[in-house]
Every structure is written in structure tokens, then in C-alpha cells.
Amino acid sequence: MNPHSEPGKRTGDIPSTPTTVTPSAANPPNSPRPPHAPKPQAPADPPSSSGSSDPTAPIDPHGPAETSSPPGPEKTTDLANPSDSAASLPASHLTGSATPSRPSHSSTPADAAKAQPAEAQVTLRGPAELADALPYLMGFYPDDSIVMVALNGERGRFGGRVRLGIPTDTAQWPDVADQLAECLISAGQERDARPAAIIVYLCQEPAAGESGKDVKDRLRPLAQRLRTACGALDVPVLEALCLSNGRFWSYCCPDFRCCPAEGTPMVMPGTSVMAAAAAYAGMQVRGSLKEMEARLTPRTGPRAVEQEKALDVAAGTLVPRMLRRDGAAAIRRDTLDLAGAMIHRFRQDTPSGSNRARDACDDALITDAEAADLILGLQDRVTRDRAAEWMDGPDAAPALRLWRALARRCAGGFAEHAVAPLTLAGWVCWSTQDGPSARVALSCALAIDPDYTFAQLLHRAVNEGLDPESLRRCLREQHREAVDEDLLSASAPAPKDTRQPTKRPVPTRPGPAGRPRGPRGGTGPGGRTTDGRGRRRAGRDGDRSRR
């Protein structure tokens, strides 16, 4: 199980829409369903950031639900971090019920006498629009996932969300259900927002030879176990939906008139109230979780073999360099210089088209040897931290493309080396207000190395909804200090040689033993000369005084 964690306070939510959607804006559940359309496609890279206001999506169990702008990036809680918690989102009117009943599957008009909230509201009706809202709640379509969304307060405001991959081993389902329920509810209690109710989504595509109805039947025990786990903690499940093959089924509604056995087609993307509000706010759904993870997955096939050979060669030349004097500093300098050159190259050539086409163009911009040198160089903690300085401004988008390309180059036996570029990719996404992409990248990094400290800290920070600006300030200051140090070392004169010249020993003159050779018994060479009989010799001018 590789859970993805999302924050309690999201930094990339959509600003509220200025208009109120009336109850007639959405089709009632009993009206004809539009045909199924494909899932939302991922937006252009890099993902655009949106406003910071908390979106809301109220759900009325006895009528239409209202919400301000559609919720932005997903907030999921990782079982490894049970303290990851709920986000604040305005929610439905629960009609004062202390223990709300399940949502009604019929459409009723909103109370005209009800006071309009200060912010614009969007109305959601029944399970069809709840199912359609899921990608906007998460920021992407969650493939093969359990998603639980909390409703807080008397108005049932959308709150915390947890997402976890559906375990293939059915024996794990009871424990997983208990942990998810405990995680979501306890996280809300820690923030004084104990959920009033919960909505459960089970998302999985059919396997070979399987239909969507088969998926629904196969996952029914899991849905029932999740409802039991939440009920044991005195929090009811208002709705449990299975989404598969473009249709949805309700595990809570026994009425086949509104929830037929063959399922109900999902609304056409872009036609719902939630989609209209998201489009108005400029929000883009990033495609499916599998599509996002595919952009970070190492390559396979003949190209992977060639890249692995390049990594072997680079590793063989790296070790002798590190053993030299100041070798580590030289390798750091060369790695950062190469990364800067690659970022400049990526900035000069911005691809277009689908995500797959753009990633292929990025892969063509860097050679196997360059990728190998960067991958191995980024394994050094100091180098990685310096590389994290490319996190905003014009360098952010090309840096993110580079880190993704390097993660895809960690082929074969070098798969564990992808943790560093994956963490850097997650950091750039979080720094540019793309929370869902940051969580996916960091979750991929932690799936390879759960003890990687930098990824752990970033993952926790995203889950807690912290502002990345404080870390950005630290990195900017670190960058300025590094630049000043480089300038100082470049402008400083070369150190002078302060060693003293070596004196040659002076040979001693032969003389009578024990006779002092200088005044007062000095041992140095005498200031006067004598003849062989011990008499003083006069100078040339006859002067016998000391010269």
C-alpha cells in the first residue's frame, strides 16, 4: 500500500465564484443521464496555481447541496502520518440533525426564504454530482483508490480527505478500514473539527473480462467494512459510491428506480455545476493518478539498458574523483554547473502537446551521459540542497521538467537513485502551489525510500498545509551566501609564501680546545683574528682596535 497524503489546509484551492448557482442549474437524479465521456485530461505543464481561498461543497441530505467554488487540490491522509488532517471547506446543510441520515436521491428546490451566505454557493444534488465532484476535490481522478471525505459542522462543510490504494489482499480490508476511519476522524478532532458525517468513494477500473458491476459487487464487502468502521466511531457514512468504467453505483440506496443495478452513467465532463465553477476559477484537473505517476516512472526497454550502461560508466569514474583531494567539492561544483546548463537548455526549448509528447521532448534534450552525471551528483545532500534553489521564477518550470526527466532515467539497478530527483520535483511543485502533483511525487519518493528525510519533511509540510515561503526564504539566503562566497574567493589574491628560507649551517673554524672564540665566552665566530701564537693581528693600517 502506498498511500498519498494531502494537507489539512490546502495552498492551491480555488477562489470562490462570484455567482450563485440556483437549484435548477443541475439535473435532478431522476432526469435522463448524458452519455459517458472520457476522464478529464491533464493540463499543460507546469500546472497553474490557483487562488488560496478554501473551496466549499455543502451537501444536503434532504435536498440540494450548496458550495462555494469547487474544491481544489486533494487532501489525503497517509496512514504513516495519522496526524495529517482535514481541510476546511464549506459544506451542506444537515438540517440540524445530530446524526445525519444518508443523502436523499430525489431533487427538491432550495428554501427561498433561506438567507443567502456571504459567498456564492454552488448546488450539488444527489450521488451523480457527488461522483462528478470527486476529481475537483482531489485535483485529479484517483484510480484504484479508497477516498473518504469528511463533512464538518451543521452545514456539512467538506473537510478532510483521505486516499489510499485499494489493497489487493482482501484480508487487509478490515484493518485498512479501521485505520482510515480512525485517521480521518482523529485528525478532525485534533483540529476541533470532528466530522459530522463521511462520504466514501471506491474507484477502480474493471480487470480483463470484468464489468463495472463486477467491480461494484467485488468491492461491496470493503464498502460495508468502511461504513461499519465509521459507525463504530459514531460518525455515519452518508453515501458510499463505487466509480468504475464511467458509471457509479450507490451502496446506500436500495431504490433501483434512481440507482439501477447496471449503474448510472457519469455526467459528461465539463457540464456539471462543479465543472462550471472550476472553469470560472481557472482550475484544471490534472488527469488521473496513473497518468501523473507515469511521468515519474523509470523508462524500460532498450533505452533503459543504454541509460543503465551510462550510469555504470559514470559511477566508475566518480569514485576515483571523490578520493582525490577536494574531489567532493569539485564534483558538487561540476554537478551544479551541469544542472544550471540543463535548466537553461530546457528553458530555451519548451515543448507542446500532450504530457506524454512533452516528456518525450524533454528526454531528447538530455543525453544519457549528462543524465548519469546529474543523477549520481544529486545523491550528495549538499548538492541536492543547492539544486533546490531552482524553485521559483523562470527557473521553476524547466527545473521541474529536468527533475522529472532524471527520475525517468533511473533505470534498472539505479531505481533507488530516483529518490533525490523525485523529492526535488515534489519540492518545486509545492513551491509553485501545485499540491496534488507535489504529493504524488513525494509519495513516489517515499515508496522507494521511506526513510528519506527531505521527502519526509516536505510530505509532512504539505499535509499540514504549511506555507513554503519560509523555506524559500532560507534557500534564497543560502543562494546569496554561496554567490558571495564564490565572488569573494574569486577576487581574493593568492596567499603569499610565508615560509622562512632555510639557513645553511656555518662550518666552525679549527682552534685551541676550550678557548672561547668570542667575547665573554661566546660560541659564535670571533670578532677578532689571531695568529698561530695567540697574538692579535693588526689590520692593514696597523690599527689593533676591533673593526
Secondary structure, DSSP 8 states (H G I E B T S, - for coil): ---B---SS-SS-----SS---GGGS--TTS------------SSS------S---B---TTS-EEESS---S-----TT-TT-------B---TT-SS-----SS-----TTS---SS--EEE-HHHHHHHHHHHHHSSB-TTEEEEEEEETTTTEEEEEEEEE--S-GGGHHHHHHHHHHHHHHHHHHTT--EEEEEEEEE----TT--HHHHHHHHHHHHHHHHHHHHHTT--EEEEEEEETTEEEESS---TTTS-TT-EE---TT-SHHHHHHHHHT-----BHHHHHHTTS---SHHHHHHHHHHHHHHHHHHHHHHSTTHHHHHHHHHHHHHHHHHHHHHH----SSHHHHHHHHHHTS-HHHHHHHHHHTTSHHHHHHHTT--SGGGHHHHHHHHHHHHHH--GGGGGGGHHHHHHHHHHHHHTT-HHHHHHHHHHHHHH-TT-HHHHHHHHHHHTT--THHHHHHHHHHHHHHHHHHHHHHHS--------------------TT--SSGGG--S--SS-B-TTS-B---TTS--S--
